[in-house]
Amino acid sequence: MSALAVAHPPVPRSRMARLRPVPDLAEPPVTVTISIAGGAGAGRDRVLAALRDLVDAAGPAVAVAVEPAGAGAAGQLRLDPRARTATRDGQPLDLSRLEYDLLLFLASHPRQVFSRSQLLAQVWGHTHTTNRTVDVHVSRLRTKLSDPEVVTTVYGLGYRLADDAAVVVSS
């Protein structure tokens, strides 16, 4: 996945107020591919930041996957939420329901740190389990992915998806 090195200003509230959430339609999803020529310049970073802001404003009905040119690199993880499948280099991964949900949640919120309590509430749907449950599932996920670097521990805070994790969520 492409990681931005340049901080970008937030979208002004006046612009966000004009954006409307995408209704949940029974129609198949529309995939939009945008090619940005010119490498990793500041213009490219601004376009990617604006697209991320737009998707964030649209809400959970919209998913985005930023794939650099030549995507499909070795070790790439691909998640398909509709089929609830996970593959690495085209090979299926045997993830439990909670391992899959945890990976999908982290991949859907790149560059964000979540405490164990937040993950329990968002992924498990409740908080009446010990925080140690999250640690065990993260450990099992890392083992099944054969890559302990995919999920990063932010000491004293919680977990996040690694910046350079090659995880693509298809729509």
Backbone torsions as a table, in degrees:
resi	resn	phi	psi	omega
1	MET	NA	152.4	179.9
2	SER	-84.2	133.0	178.7
3	ALA	-112.8	135.0	179.4
4	LEU	-82.5	135.7	177.7
5	ALA	-99.8	-11.8	-176.1
6	VAL	-107.2	129.3	176.6
7	ALA	-71.3	146.5	180.0
8	HIS	-125.6	145.7	-179.9
9	PRO	-70.8	149.6	178.7
10	PRO	-68.3	158.3	177.6
11	VAL	-70.3	130.6	178.5
12	PRO	-58.3	144.9	-177.4
13	ARG	-58.2	-32.6	-179.3
14	SER	-63.6	-36.6	177.6
15	ARG	-74.1	-38.6	-178.3
16	MET	-67.7	-31.2	-179.2
17	ALA	-65.0	-26.7	-179.6
18	ARG	-80.6	-15.4	-179.2
19	LEU	-82.2	135.9	-179.1
20	ARG	-113.2	143.9	176.8
21	PRO	-63.0	148.3	178.7
22	VAL	-77.6	126.6	179.3
23	PRO	-68.1	151.8	178.8
24	ASP	-80.3	102.0	-177.8
25	LEU	-103.6	154.7	178.8
26	ALA	-81.8	0.9	-179.3
27	GLU	-78.0	156.4	178.1
28	PRO	-65.1	153.5	-178.5
29	PRO	-68.6	156.6	176.4
30	VAL	-104.3	130.0	178.2
31	THR	-104.2	128.9	179.6
32	VAL	-115.9	126.5	178.0
33	THR	-111.3	128.0	179.1
34	ILE	-121.0	123.1	177.2
35	SER	-102.1	130.4	179.3
36	ILE	-117.8	111.5	179.8
37	ALA	-82.4	157.2	173.1
38	GLY	106.9	12.9	174.1
39	GLY	75.4	-143.1	-171.7
40	ALA	-107.5	45.7	-179.4
41	GLY	-77.4	173.6	-178.6
42	ALA	-64.3	-34.1	178.4
43	GLY	-63.3	-42.2	178.2
44	ARG	-62.5	-44.0	-180.0
45	ASP	-62.8	-39.0	178.4
46	ARG	-65.5	-40.4	178.6
47	VAL	-64.4	-45.7	178.7
48	LEU	-62.0	-41.0	178.8
49	ALA	-63.9	-41.8	179.3
50	ALA	-65.3	-39.6	178.2
51	LEU	-65.1	-41.5	178.1
52	ARG	-63.1	-42.3	178.3
53	ASP	-61.8	-41.0	179.6
54	LEU	-63.2	-44.8	179.7
55	VAL	-66.0	-41.8	177.5
56	ASP	-59.6	-40.6	-179.1
57	ALA	-70.4	-28.6	-178.5
58	ALA	-73.3	-21.6	176.2
59	GLY	93.9	-171.6	-173.0
60	PRO	-70.5	-9.2	179.7
61	ALA	-73.8	-11.2	-177.4
62	VAL	-117.0	133.6	175.7
63	ALA	-117.5	147.9	-179.9
64	VAL	-132.2	141.5	174.3
65	ALA	-131.7	120.2	178.4
66	VAL	-98.7	115.2	-179.0
67	GLU	-116.2	122.6	176.1
68	PRO	-68.8	160.1	177.4
69	ALA	-54.8	139.4	-178.4
70	GLY	80.6	21.8	179.4
71	ALA	-61.1	161.6	-175.3
72	GLY	100.6	22.5	-179.6
73	ALA	-64.3	159.2	179.5
74	ALA	-58.4	137.8	178.3
75	GLY	87.9	2.3	-177.5
76	GLN	-70.3	134.0	175.6
77	LEU	-98.4	136.1	178.0
78	ARG	-125.8	126.5	179.1
79	LEU	-111.2	132.4	176.8
80	ASP	-117.5	100.3	-176.4
81	PRO	-62.8	-31.2	-179.4
82	ARG	-68.2	-44.1	-179.8
83	ALA	-90.1	-8.1	-176.9
84	ARG	53.1	48.9	178.5
85	THR	-119.1	152.7	175.6
86	ALA	-130.5	131.6	178.2
87	THR	-131.5	151.1	172.2
88	ARG	-124.5	120.8	-178.1
89	ASP	52.2	38.0	177.8
90	GLY	83.2	-7.3	-179.8
91	GLN	-94.9	130.7	-178.6
92	PRO	-65.8	144.3	176.1
93	LEU	-106.1	141.1	-179.4
94	ASP	-95.6	85.4	179.8
95	LEU	-104.2	143.5	173.9
96	SER	-70.3	169.0	179.6
97	ARG	-57.3	-46.4	-177.5
98	LEU	-72.0	-34.6	176.4
99	GLU	-64.0	-43.6	178.4
100	TYR	-63.3	-47.8	-179.3
101	ASP	-61.3	-38.8	178.5
102	LEU	-64.1	-47.4	179.0
103	LEU	-63.7	-43.4	179.2
104	LEU	-62.4	-42.4	-179.8
105	PHE	-63.0	-46.9	-179.7
106	LEU	-65.3	-39.5	179.4
107	ALA	-68.3	-28.9	179.2
108	SER	-79.6	-10.4	-179.8
109	HIS	-130.9	63.3	-177.7
110	PRO	-63.5	151.1	177.2
111	ARG	63.4	20.6	177.8
112	GLN	-119.2	137.4	178.3
113	VAL	-97.0	135.3	179.2
114	PHE	-123.5	133.0	175.7
115	SER	-71.7	165.6	177.9
116	ARG	-61.2	-39.7	179.0
117	SER	-63.8	-40.7	177.9
118	GLN	-64.2	-41.1	179.1
119	LEU	-66.5	-39.5	176.9
120	LEU	-59.9	-43.5	-179.1
121	ALA	-68.9	-41.5	-174.3
122	GLN	-82.5	-40.3	-175.0
123	VAL	-94.2	-46.1	-178.4
124	TRP	-82.1	-27.5	179.9
125	GLY	86.9	5.4	177.9
126	HIS	-157.4	169.6	-179.9
127	THR	-125.3	13.9	-179.5
128	HIS	-88.2	26.8	173.5
129	THR	-116.1	159.1	179.8
130	THR	-73.9	154.0	178.6
131	ASN	-62.4	-23.2	179.9
132	ARG	-61.8	-27.0	177.8
133	THR	-57.3	-41.5	179.3
134	VAL	-63.5	-45.0	-179.6
135	ASP	-58.7	-42.3	-179.8
136	VAL	-64.3	-44.4	-179.6
137	HIS	-68.2	-37.0	176.5
138	VAL	-63.6	-42.4	179.1
139	SER	-62.3	-44.9	179.0
140	ARG	-64.7	-39.7	178.9
141	LEU	-62.8	-45.9	178.5
142	ARG	-58.9	-41.4	-179.9
143	THR	-64.9	-46.4	-178.8
144	LYS	-66.6	-30.6	178.6
145	LEU	-81.0	-10.3	-176.6
146	SER	56.4	31.1	-179.2
147	ASP	-152.7	97.2	-178.6
148	PRO	-69.5	-8.2	-177.3
149	GLU	-88.8	-10.5	-176.7
150	VAL	-63.9	-45.7	177.0
151	VAL	-104.5	118.8	-176.6
152	THR	-95.1	135.8	173.2
153	THR	-86.9	126.8	173.8
154	VAL	-104.4	100.3	-171.0
155	TYR	-56.6	131.3	179.9
156	GLY	84.4	-8.7	-177.9
157	LEU	-121.2	-56.0	-176.9
158	GLY	160.2	-133.8	-174.6
159	TYR	-132.7	157.8	174.7
160	ARG	-154.8	162.5	174.6
161	LEU	-75.6	136.8	179.9
162	ALA	-62.9	144.9	-179.6
163	ASP	-57.9	-38.1	-176.2
164	ASP	-96.5	13.4	178.7
165	ALA	-66.8	127.9	-179.5
166	ALA	-89.3	74.2	-179.7
167	VAL	-117.9	125.1	179.3
168	VAL	-118.8	127.0	176.5
169	VAL	-100.3	112.9	-179.9
170	SER	-82.0	156.3	-178.2
171	SER	-110.4	NA	NA
